[in-house]
């Protein structure tokens, strides 16, 4: 399936900013067997003083930009075309949770895909017993790793309520979990913490999700948004799978990957520092259009 992506993130400052350093993780990547980036461009208004492109540890495309001249507004615009491949049906050949530690012990690599990076706490996801208690209520040790991931995702989808006003980007996962309210970032962080608590390595995926309008109604421009879901390591034979707890589905052809990491801090679309005074406002618009 071909998709045309358009993303626009705009910041307006109460007082002009006279310096800024930003790391942008906005460009979808080419992932063998999953998706292919056919074309892509990031435009910045105003033009930056410096721009540098790199690949981070986890394989994500990063655009570093620096501003040294005063500016009252900053806009990042992405246009891209992506070919997303539908996942083939597969049998569950993952080991039971009791056998997963043995398979983890066979992995000697410390590369970007090594599950060891995704098993312990990460900067935004400290260990808390509440996640383990909940996870153990949903799955038993004899369940296969894949079925445990899916069961936990379905349980969270049923117990959590999507609420765009309940949390902010900085709300701790435990707080959102205790309230049982949140957005896709919260659903994903909570599921990752629960999976790690029962020995399943898990990480965070940022990207785009095509949303379909109700039957008989026109598609609304700007109705789509950046999205987040979970990836989990389910043994040597299966490797990594991806699950969307916000929608209780395996990530598939409608999920376009931008970046992967341990938690949101590794994949934030815009991250950096700014020298300014007063407040700021931001707006975010995304279109995901099947081609």
N, C-alpha and C positions, 0 to 999 in steps of 0.2 A: 504494500500500500504506500503510495506517494503522498507526502504531506508538505504543504507550504506553511512555514512558521513565520510569524511576525510578532516580535516582542518589543515593547517600549517601556522603559523605566525612567521616570523623570523626578528629579529632586529640585525643589525651590527653597532658597535660603532667605531667612529674614534679613540677614546682613551678608554682603558679598564674602564668599570664601576666597582667601588668597593663597591657599595651598591645599593639596589633596593627593593622596596615594590610594589607588583602588585596584583590587584584584577581581577580575570579572570571570565568572564561570557560567557562561551563557550559551556557548556553542555546543550543539550536539556532536557526539563523536561517531566514528565508524567502529562498530563492534562486530567482528566476524560472526556470520550466521544469524545476526540479530537486526542490525540496522546499518545503513550506509549513508554518510553525509555526501550528497551530490553537489551542493553548493552552499556557501554561507558567507555572510559579511556582518561585521559589527561596525556601526557608525556612531561617532561620538560628537556631541554638540555641547560646548565648543570643542575645537580640536585640542587634544592634549599637548602638553609640552614635550612629553616622552611617551613612547608606547613600546612594549616588549611582549612577545608571545612565547609561551613555554608550555611544557607538559609537567604536571605535578606528579608526586610520588604514586598516586593512585591511577595515573593515566588520563587525567582530565585536562582538557585544553584550558589554559588560563591566559587572559590578556591583562597585563599589568600596565596601568596608565598613571601618569603624574601630571599634576596641574600646578603651575607656579604663578599664574596671572589671576587677578580677581575675577570671580564669576558668580552671578546670582542664581543661575539655573544650570543644571547638568542633566543631559539626556543620553541614555544608552539605547541604541536601536539595533535589534537583530533581525536579519532576514535569512532564511535558510530553507533548503529543500532536502527532505530526508526520505529514504526508502526504508520502511519498517517491515520486517519479515515476520509472518505469523509463526508462532512456535509450534513445532510438531508435537503431536500427542506422544506421551511417554508413559512407561510403566513405572510404578514406584519400586525401585530396587535399592532404596536407601536403607541403611542399617537401623536397628532399634536404638533408642537413645542410650541404652546401657552399653552399646558397642561403639558409639561415636567417639568417646575418648581414645579408644585404641586406634581408630582410623586417623584421628587428629595427630596422634603420636608418630604416625608414619610419614607425615608431611614435614620435610626438612627445610623447605624453602622459606625465606623471609621476604620474598618478593611482594609486589602490590596485591596479588590475589591470595596470598597465604592467609588461611583462616585465623592464624594466631593473632593477627592485628585486630580481629573483630570479636574476640571472646571476652576480654576483660573490660573494665570501665574505660570510658573515653571522656574528653573534656566536658561534654554536655550531658553525659550519662553516667553518673556515679552509681555504684552498687547500692541497692536498697532492698531489704528483705521483703517489702511489700510486693515487689515484682515476682519474686520467686514463689511466694505464697499463692498469688493469683495463677501463675503459670502451672503450678503443680495441681491446682484444682481443675485445670482444663485438660491436661494430658498425663498419661501414666508412663512410667519408664519403659514399658514394653512396646510402645508405639514407635512406628518408623519415624525417622527425622522429617520426611516430607509431610506425612499425615499430621505430625505434631505442629509443624509450621501452619498448615492450613486450618487445623482445629483452633489454634490460638488466635489466628487472624479472624476467623468467624466469630469467636467468642468476644473479642474486643469490639468488633463491628456491632454486635448485639448489645453490649454493655455500655459503649460510649455513644455520646450524641454529638453529631457534627454541629458546631456552633462557631461561626466566624467571629463573634464578639467576645468569646469566653477567654481567649488567651492572646498573647503577643508573641513575637518571634523569640523573646527572651524568657518566656514562662518555663520554669523547670518541668521536666516530664512527670515527676512525682506529683507536683501540684495539679497538673492537668488530669492525671490518673485518679487522684483523690476526688476531683470534681466530676469525673466521667464526662467532661465536655472538652471540645477542642477542634482543631482543624487537622489537615492531613499531616502536618509536621508533628503534631502531638500524637496522633494515631501511630505514626511510624516510629517515633522515639520510644513510645511505651511498648510497642511490640518488640523492638530491638532489645530493650532492657529485659523484657520477659524471656525472650529466647536465650539471651546470654546467661540468664540466671539458671537455666536448665541445661546448659552446656552446648547450645547451638550457636556457632559463630554467626553474627548478623551485622549488617551494615545498612547505610542510608543511601537512597537513590533520589536524586532530583531530576525533574524533567517536565514533560508536557503530557497532558491527557486530553484526547479529543472527547468533548462532551457532546452528546446528541440531544437535540431538542425533543420535546414531547411530540408524539405522532400527530401530524397535521398542522404543526406550528412551524414557522420559519426559523432558521438558525439566526441567532443574534450575534452581530459582530461584537467582538470583545468579550464574549461570554466565557471563553476558555481562560484558563489560568495555569501558572506553573503549579506543579503537583509534586508529591513525594510519596515514596513507597519503600518497601523493605527488600533486602536480599539476604538470603540465608544459605549457609554451607551445610549440605545434607549428605556428606560422605564422599569418599574417593570416587565411586562410580557415578554418582549424580552430580557432584560439584555444587555450583551455585544455582539457586532458583530465586525468583522474585515474586513477591506477593503484595497486593494493595489492600491493607486492612480498612482503609476508608470506604472502599466499595466491596470488600469481601470477595475479591477475585484474584486469580493469578495474573500478574502483569503480562500483557500480551500485545497485540498489534496496535492497539490504541495508546500504548505507553511509549513515549519517545524519551530515551535516556539522554540527559545532559551531563551529569556528574555522579560519581560514586565515592563514598567515604565512610568513616566510622559513624559520624553523626552530622547534623546540619552544619556545624562549624567547619567541616572539611569541604563542603560543597556550596556554601552560601553564594547566591548569584552575584552579589556585590559585597565586598568586604574591604575595609581599609580604614584610613584615618583622614581627618579633615580639620583645617584650622578656620574657625569661623566663630561668630557670636550670635546668640539668639536661637530661635527654633528653626525647624525645617519641616516641609511637607513632602510627601512622595506619592506618586501615582503609578499604577502598574496596569498595563494592557497587553493581552495576549490573544492572538488568533491562531488556531490550528485548523487548517483548511485541507480536506482531502483533495488531491489533484486528479 
